[in-house]
């Protein structure tokens, strides 16, 4: 098949949708499909994700804040539309696969340009905030958007029951063209990587995500500050992987409170991220709200790393299969603090058992399995 994957986000910036699109495209290419990714021009060309197919930068984008996170806004100009029409004529796509199609404005413009005969698939990734003003405005906007976009898709994919409900759909009574398919991961990401030796008296923690309020990075820093004053059995460290609007504020907090062992790693590529993960003992995901799934949890599990975090509805999609006790209510710092101490002291046999469970869960989300189901959706 000739397939176009449409990503509304800058592929040089870390993000779950970007990871989803590039890894799905790689697996589709491996299965002898022809794939082209449509995406905005990268703001950091040297950091754009490596992928085994062509990336066609169809327009530019502007990043704006949006309910505790940020989104890329792109608008196709007349000349860009003409170039895309010529590309359609040459490439002759069988499928166009939109991701988060309501992200303004480029994907809607593309949709209007397409012939009725071209099969249109939409994967919906995001959920609105479940607190504050966004809980009411965002939830209603998403349902209104769903009423507009869903009828325009031949096939609909949602990444979780949480996301499905956010669109106003009933997971137990879905239309025939609607499927819930989870995010995929490379379950063998660490197959060619060697784990570094770690002294028994060190405990290494890691956070991966955007440095923004929604992801709860300051929740973790406050907990780490408290841990430093405890009489622990091991020396602790914390790696913060990502970038975002709170970067400078985080640096100031770390210096002001003399948080020994905390290091920030900005804009790392996937290989470096996996290396840092592989050499960690515990991945902490303190996202407060707005998560639809929890791909970051699966990526850690696939590398044999234990995970804990706040039990927002999206993370519980994975947490209920893992150990729900590792996911206390969002904002409960005391519970997360106690959990970290528990993991620092966890006996080797319990560590082994939890790691094995994580590896088993991750293996069921490997892109090889998920892509088979997506290809089936393309062919229906």
C-alpha positions in Angstrom: 0.0 0.0 0.0 1.0 3.6 -0.5 0.4 5.3 2.8 0.6 8.9 4.0 1.0 9.5 7.8 0.0 13.0 8.8 1.7 14.3 11.9 0.7 17.8 13.1 3.7 18.1 15.4 7.3 19.1 14.8 9.3 15.9 14.6 12.4 17.5 16.2 10.5 18.0 19.5 9.9 15.0 21.8 6.4 13.9 22.1 4.1 10.8 22.2 2.4 11.5 18.9 5.7 12.0 17.1 7.0 8.7 18.5 3.9 6.9 17.5 4.0 8.2 13.9 7.6 7.5 13.3 7.7 4.1 14.8 4.5 3.0 13.1 5.9 4.3 9.8 9.1 2.3 10.3 7.2 -0.9 10.9 4.9 -0.3 7.9 8.0 0.2 5.8 9.5 -3.0 7.2 6.4 -4.8 5.9 7.0 -3.5 2.3 4.5 -0.6 2.3 5.5 2.7 0.8 5.1 5.4 3.5 5.6 9.2 3.5 5.1 11.3 6.6 3.6 14.8 6.2 4.9 17.1 9.0 5.7 20.7 9.7 9.3 21.9 9.0 11.5 21.1 12.1 12.5 23.9 14.4 15.7 22.0 15.1 16.7 20.1 11.9 19.6 18.4 13.6 17.3 16.9 16.2 14.6 15.6 13.9 13.8 11.9 14.5 15.4 9.4 12.3 12.9 7.4 10.3 13.1 4.8 7.4 10.7 6.6 5.1 10.5 10.0 3.4 9.4 13.0 5.6 7.7 15.7 3.5 7.8 19.0 5.3 4.6 20.5 3.9 4.4 23.8 5.9 5.9 25.7 8.9 4.4 25.7 12.4 4.2 27.9 15.4 4.2 26.4 18.9 1.7 27.9 21.4 0.8 27.1 25.0 -2.4 25.1 25.4 -4.0 24.0 28.8 -0.7 23.2 30.5 1.1 21.8 27.5 1.8 23.2 24.0 0.7 22.5 20.4 2.0 23.2 16.9 -0.3 25.3 14.8 0.2 25.1 11.0 -1.6 26.7 8.1 -1.1 25.6 4.5 -0.4 28.4 2.0 -1.8 28.3 -1.5 1.6 27.4 -3.0 2.0 24.5 -0.5 -1.5 23.2 -1.4 -0.5 23.1 -5.0 2.7 21.2 -4.2 0.7 18.6 -2.2 -1.8 18.2 -5.1 1.1 17.4 -7.4 2.5 14.9 -4.8 -0.9 13.2 -4.6 -0.9 12.8 -8.3 2.6 11.2 -8.4 2.4 9.1 -5.2 -1.2 7.8 -5.7 -1.8 7.1 -2.0 -4.2 4.3 -1.0 -4.5 5.5 2.6 -4.1 8.8 4.4 -3.8 8.4 8.1 -4.4 11.5 10.2 -3.1 11.8 13.8 -5.0 14.2 16.2 -6.8 15.7 13.2 -8.4 18.5 15.1 -4.9 20.0 15.8 -5.3 23.3 13.9 -5.3 24.0 11.0 -3.2 22.1 8.4 -4.9 18.7 8.7 -8.4 20.1 8.2 -7.1 21.9 5.1 -5.7 18.6 3.9 -9.0 16.8 4.5 -10.9 19.3 2.4 -8.4 18.7 -0.5 -8.9 14.9 -0.6 -10.9 13.0 -3.1 -13.8 10.9 -1.7 -12.2 7.8 -3.1 -9.1 8.0 -0.9 -9.5 6.1 2.4 -9.2 8.3 5.4 -8.1 6.9 8.8 -7.9 9.0 12.0 -6.1 8.1 15.2 -7.1 10.2 18.2 -4.5 10.5 20.9 -5.3 13.3 23.3 -7.6 13.9 26.2 -8.7 17.2 27.8 -7.6 18.2 31.3 -9.6 16.6 34.1 -9.3 19.6 36.4 -9.9 23.4 36.4 -11.5 25.3 33.6 -10.1 22.9 31.0 -12.2 20.1 32.5 -15.4 21.8 31.3 -14.3 23.8 28.2 -11.9 21.2 26.9 -14.2 18.2 27.3 -17.0 20.0 25.5 -14.7 21.2 22.7 -13.5 17.7 22.2 -17.0 16.3 21.9 -18.0 19.0 19.4 -14.8 18.3 17.4 -15.6 14.6 17.4 -19.1 15.2 16.0 -17.5 17.1 13.1 -14.5 14.9 12.3 -15.6 11.3 13.1 -18.1 11.1 10.2 -15.4 12.3 7.8 -13.2 9.3 8.6 -13.6 5.9 7.0 -11.9 4.2 9.9 -11.4 5.6 13.5 -8.7 4.5 16.0 -8.6 5.7 19.6 -5.5 4.8 21.7 -7.5 4.0 24.9 -10.9 3.8 26.5 -10.0 7.0 28.3 -9.6 8.8 25.0 -12.7 7.2 23.6 -14.8 8.4 26.4 -13.3 11.9 26.0 -14.8 12.0 22.5 -18.2 11.1 23.8 -18.1 7.5 22.6 -19.1 4.4 24.5 -16.2 1.9 24.6 -18.8 -0.9 25.0 -20.9 0.1 22.1 -18.7 1.4 19.3 -19.6 1.9 15.6 -18.3 -0.7 13.2 -15.6 1.6 11.9 -14.3 2.5 15.4 -11.5 0.5 17.1 -9.5 1.0 20.3 -5.9 0.2 19.6 -3.2 1.1 22.1 0.0 2.9 21.4 2.9 0.7 20.3 6.5 0.6 21.4 9.7 -1.1 20.3 9.7 -3.9 22.8 13.2 -4.8 21.8 14.7 -1.3 22.1 17.5 -2.5 24.4 18.5 -5.6 22.5 21.8 -4.2 21.4 22.5 -2.2 24.5 24.6 -3.2 27.4 23.6 -2.2 31.0 26.2 -0.5 33.0 27.2 -2.0 36.4 25.7 -0.2 39.3 27.0 -0.2 42.9 24.6 -1.8 45.4 24.5 1.4 47.5 23.1 3.6 44.6 19.5 4.1 43.6 19.0 5.8 40.2 15.7 7.4 39.4 14.6 8.9 36.0 11.8 11.2 34.7 11.0 11.5 31.0 8.6 14.1 29.7 8.0 17.8 28.8 9.1 20.2 31.5 5.6 21.7 32.1 3.0 21.8 34.8 0.9 19.0 33.4 3.8 16.5 33.7 4.3 17.2 37.4 8.1 17.6 37.3 8.0 20.0 40.3 6.0 17.4 42.2 9.0 15.1 41.7 11.5 17.8 42.6 9.7 18.6 45.9 9.6 14.9 46.7 13.4 14.5 45.9 14.1 17.5 48.1 12.3 15.7 51.0 14.1 12.4 50.2 17.5 14.2 50.6 16.8 14.9 54.2 15.9 11.3 55.0 18.2 8.7 56.3 18.1 6.4 53.3 19.9 3.0 52.8 21.2 4.1 49.4 22.6 7.1 47.7 20.0 8.6 45.3 20.2 10.3 42.0 17.6 11.7 39.5 17.9 12.3 35.8 15.3 14.6 34.2 15.0 13.9 30.4 13.2 16.4 28.2 12.7 20.1 27.6 10.0 22.7 28.0 8.9 26.0 29.5 9.8 25.1 33.0 13.5 24.4 32.2 14.9 27.6 33.7 12.7 27.5 36.7 13.8 23.9 37.4 17.5 24.8 37.2 16.9 27.6 39.7 15.0 25.3 42.1 17.8 22.6 41.9 20.5 25.2 42.6 18.6 27.0 45.3 17.8 23.8 47.3 21.2 22.2 46.5 19.6 19.0 45.1 22.7 16.8 44.8 22.5 14.1 42.2 19.9 15.8 40.0 20.9 16.2 36.3 18.9 17.6 33.4 19.3 16.1 29.9 17.8 18.3 27.2 16.7 17.2 23.7 18.2 13.7 23.8 17.6 11.4 20.9 15.8 8.0 21.3 19.0 6.0 21.5 20.4 8.2 24.3 17.0 8.2 26.1 16.9 4.4 26.0 20.5 4.2 27.3 19.6 6.5 30.3 16.5 4.5 30.9 18.3 1.1 30.8 20.7 2.3 33.5 18.0 3.4 35.9 16.3 1.6 38.7 13.0 3.4 38.8 11.1 5.6 36.3 8.8 8.1 38.0 5.9 9.5 36.0 4.1 12.2 38.1 1.8 13.6 35.4 -1.2 15.3 37.0 -3.7 15.2 34.2 -4.3 15.1 30.5 -2.8 11.7 29.7 -4.6 9.4 27.3 -2.5 6.3 27.6 1.1 6.0 29.1 3.6 5.1 26.4 6.4 6.3 28.6 5.5 3.7 31.1 5.7 0.9 28.5 9.0 2.1 27.2 10.5 1.8 30.7 9.0 -1.6 31.3 10.4 -2.9 27.9 13.9 -2.0 29.2 13.3 -3.8 32.5 12.9 -0.7 34.6 10.3 -0.5 37.4 7.7 2.3 37.1 5.6 4.3 39.5 3.6 7.5 39.0 0.3 9.3 39.6 -2.8 7.4 38.8 -4.3 9.7 36.2 -6.9 8.0 34.1 -4.6 7.5 31.1 -1.8 6.0 33.1 -4.2 3.6 34.9 -4.8 2.0 31.5 -1.3 0.4 32.0 -1.2 0.7 35.8 -4.1 -1.6 36.4 -2.3 -4.4 34.5 1.0 -3.7 36.4 0.4 -3.0 40.1 -2.2 -0.3 40.8 -0.6 0.3 44.2 2.2 2.0 42.3 -0.1 4.7 41.0 -1.6 6.8 43.8 -4.1 9.6 43.1 -2.6 12.7 41.3 -1.2 15.2 43.6 -0.7 12.8 46.6 3.0 13.6 47.2 3.0 11.7 50.5 2.0 8.5 48.7 4.5 9.0 45.9 7.2 9.8 48.5 6.4 6.6 50.4 6.4 4.5 47.2 9.9 5.7 46.3 11.2 4.7 49.7 9.5 1.4 49.3 11.2 0.8 46.0 14.6 1.8 47.4 14.3 -0.9 50.0 12.6 -3.5 47.8 14.1 -7.0 48.0 15.7 -8.5 45.0 13.0 -11.1 44.5 10.2 -8.5 44.5 12.2 -6.4 42.0 12.6 -9.4 39.7 8.9 -10.2 39.9 7.8 -6.7 39.1 10.3 -6.3 36.3 9.1 -9.6 34.7 5.5 -8.3 34.9 6.5 -5.1 33.2 8.4 -7.0 30.4 5.3 -9.1 29.8 3.0 -6.1 29.5 5.4 -4.3 27.2 5.7 -7.3 24.9 2.0 -7.2 24.2 2.3 -3.6 22.9 5.2 -4.2 20.4 4.8 -2.4 17.2 4.9 -5.6 15.2 1.6 -6.7 16.9 0.0 -3.2 16.8 0.9 -2.6 13.2 -0.8 -5.9 12.1 -4.0 -4.6 13.6 -3.6 -1.2 12.0 -2.9 -2.8 8.6 -6.1 -4.8 9.0 -7.9 -1.5 9.7 -6.4 -0.1 6.5 -7.7 -3.1 4.5 -11.2 -3.2 5.8 
